[in-house]
């Protein structure tokens, strides 16, 4: 199914896989309450997209995170740490305005090791 927006959800370039920003939307289009739940759902959605490419979060080398609230940084980090291990991906975190009630958007770049 093609997206109504002019973007690709995932693109390969050589050994690298680039994912568009992922938001914390549930199957019915709603957004869960709180940064912890939103971070968990966003990372689950990223994991599913990576799995469709034969990859896991362990293959992620770079992460860009967009938060709407500076005060969400600690809660976000708590969940993030449960999904990534040392050596952690490089990461940039920015405070920005987002879509709907979403308080987080995450985009990743992964490297295929095959």
C-alpha positions, 0 to 999 in steps of 0.5 A: 500500500502506498503512503498518502504522503510523498515519502518512503517508510524505509529505503536501502542504500548499499548496506544502510537502511533508512527509516522515516520518522515513526510516531506513536500511533496505535492500530486505531490511530490513537496516541497513548498517554505519557512519554513512556508509553509513546516511546515504547510504542514508537520503538515497537513500530520501528522494530517491526519495520526493521524486522521487515528488512531482516534487521533488529534494533541491534543493527541501528547505528544512528537515531534522531529523536524529536520530543515536544516537551523538554521535561520528557527527556528522562522518561524517554531515556528510561524506555530507550535504554531498555531497547538499546545496548552498548555500544549505543547508536549515535543520537541527536535529540531535538525539542520540536512541534509534532503531529496530533497528540504525539510527544515523540518522533524517532527516525533511525538508520541501520546497517545490514551486516549480511 
